Amino acid sequence: MTTVPSSTFVYKGRGADGKVAKGRLEAPNEGAAHARLMKMGLTPISVAETGSGLNREINLSFLKKGVKLKDLAVMARQMATMTGAGVSLLRTLTILSEQSENETLREALEKIAKDVETGSSLSDSLVRHPKIFPPIMINMVRAGETGGFLDGALNTVADGFEKEAKLKASIKSAMTYPMVVLAISLIAVVIMLTFIVPIFAKMFASLGSALPLPTQILVVMSHQMPWALPTLIVAVIAGSVWWRRNKNEPRVRAAIEPRMLKLPVFGMLFTKIAIARFARNFANMMGAGVPILSGLRIVGETSGNWAIETALERVAKAVRQGKSVAEPLAQEPVFPMMVTQMVAVGEDAGSMEVMLNKIADFYDSEVEAMTDSLTSLIEPLLIAFLGVVVGGMIVCLYLPIFQITDAVQNAS
């Protein structure tokens, strides 16, 4: 059986509502592209192949923006609204792909629409894009398709993503000011070592006297800047590239993420974030009717921390052997006693979903309060740090002048 090669076409078509739609599709030839547009309910205005001439597209995939939680939340909410209103899934996907402002998400939705058009389920189509759609979304959609409540499952997904996006935004906002102050202090140090200290160093050399130790250290650092600064910049860039490529590797995660939970002050914050995510996602899984074992596996994968993920793997293994969720959960030190006790009460009362939601809400509020207090504490400390660093360098530069002044006064 031979496979007919397909080409990519850029199209412009008018829908039944009179609105003009633009996009791309794959087809063996232009005639097939016209036929597909008609099936999609569009009257073709223009269809052009992108493979040659002025229509050739330059592949700049590294410049494309990633798909954020906010993008997925908006997509899930809109999809739930349209499918709940009776709009067909294929038409919903087509509309979402046309109006999506994120190019990566738009291309994924276009491919998903083609898969659905050829008979694939929505969940099976989402699985083909693991870098865009997280496992929790895929499994929630699959549960919704199986139980006949796809719009409800999508609304639950949107709720979860919106809460997590809000949490991330609050943390990012809280850390912006400290990072700006730290960056300013580093820039100030580099400017002083590169431009100001050399001027003083020439003046000190003409004096011919021995410099105080702090001033000597500052002058040596200034002399090293021509090679140290480029080396540091290259090292930072190389480290960033390496981290982006390897941060999801199991060996890297196993080495770094458990230690993040043990950091002073920030370790507690990371722990609370991970537990809030675990509780919310597990509650959503149970509310959608996902089996507990599958839910534990999926929640572990989406917890964002290796320690939580491996702990939930051990919990799932114990549950598979017939134990309750709370019993093995209590044996994992990463989960506070309050969490395990509330899970146990929820299991006994048959309301574990409600208890998990209460745990998530509690830890969400704890994270917000902790980020606020950390911001209040870090801001004055960083300002003091900036003052000490810059002020200390200025004092070091003037120490020889003070020495000369004292010597002159003593001689007179």
Long-range contacts (C-beta under 8 A, 24 or more apart in sequence): 4-28, 7-49, 7-50, 7-51, 8-49, 8-50, 8-51, 9-33, 9-47, 9-48, 9-49, 9-50, 10-47, 10-48, 10-49, 10-50, 10-55, 11-37, 11-42, 11-44, 11-45, 11-46, 11-47, 11-48, 12-44, 12-45, 12-46, 12-47, 13-37, 13-40, 13-42, 13-43, 13-44, 13-45, 14-42, 14-43, 14-45, 15-41, 15-42, 15-43, 16-41, 20-45, 21-94, 21-98, 22-98, 23-97, 23-98, 23-110, 24-50, 24-107, 24-110, 25-110, 25-114, 26-114, 39-117, 40-90, 40-94, 41-91, 64-103, 64-104, 65-102, 65-103, 65-104, 66-104, 67-102, 67-104, 67-105, 67-108, 67-132, 68-102, 68-165, 69-161, 69-164, 69-165, 69-168, 70-161, 70-162, 70-165, 71-100, 71-102, 71-105, 72-105, 72-132, 72-133, 72-134, 72-137, 72-157, 72-161, 73-157, 73-158, 73-161, 73-162, 73-165, 74-158, 75-100, 75-105, 75-109, 76-137, 76-154, 76-155, 76-157, 76-158, 76-161, 77-154, 77-155, 77-158, 77-162, 79-154, 80-150, 80-151, 80-152, 80-153, 80-154, 80-155, 80-158, 81-151, 83-150, 83-151, 83-154, 84-151, 89-116, 89-122, 90-116, 90-117, 104-132, 105-132, 108-132, 108-133, 121-145, 122-150, 134-302, 135-298, 135-301, 135-302, 136-160, 136-281, 136-284, 136-285, 136-298, 136-299, 136-302, 137-161, 139-285, 139-288, 139-290, 139-294, 139-298, 140-284, 140-285, 140-288, 140-290, 143-288, 143-289, 143-290, 144-288, 146-289, 147-288, 147-289, 153-288, 156-284, 156-287, 156-288, 157-284, 159-284, 160-280, 160-281, 160-284, 163-280, 163-360, 163-364, 164-277, 164-280, 167-273, 167-276, 167-364, 167-367, 167-368, 170-367, 170-368, 170-371, 171-273, 171-367, 171-371, 174-371, 174-372, 174-374, 174-375, 175-371, 175-375, 177-375, 177-379, 178-375, 178-378, 178-379, 178-382, 181-379, 181-382, 181-383, 181-385, 181-386, 182-382, 184-386, 185-382, 185-385, 185-386, 185-389, 185-390, 188-386, 188-389, 188-390, 189-389, 189-390, 189-393, 190-225, 190-229, 192-390, 192-393, 193-218, 193-221, 193-222, 193-225, 194-222, 194-225, 194-229, 196-397, 197-221, 197-222, 197-393, 197-397, 198-222, 200-397, 204-400, 207-400, 207-404, 209-400, 209-403, 209-404, 211-399, 211-400, 212-396, 212-399, 212-400, 212-403, 214-395, 214-396, 214-399, 215-396, 215-397, 215-399, 215-400, 217-396, 218-393, 218-396, 218-397, 250-306, 253-306, 254-306, 256-306, 257-305, 257-306, 257-307, 258-305, 258-306, 258-307, 260-305, 261-305, 261-307, 261-334, 265-374, 266-374, 268-370, 269-367, 269-370, 269-371, 269-374, 270-305, 271-334, 272-363, 272-366, 272-367, 272-370, 273-304, 273-363, 273-367, 274-303, 274-304, 274-305, 274-307, 274-308, 275-308, 275-335, 275-336, 275-339, 275-359, 275-363, 276-359, 276-360, 276-363, 276-364, 276-366, 276-367, 277-302, 277-303, 277-304, 278-303, 278-308, 278-312, 279-339, 279-356, 279-357, 279-359, 279-360, 279-363, 280-356, 280-357, 280-360, 282-356, 283-353, 283-356, 283-357, 283-360, 286-352, 286-353, 286-356, 287-353, 292-319, 292-325, 293-319, 293-320, 296-325, 307-334, 308-334, 311-335, 325-352
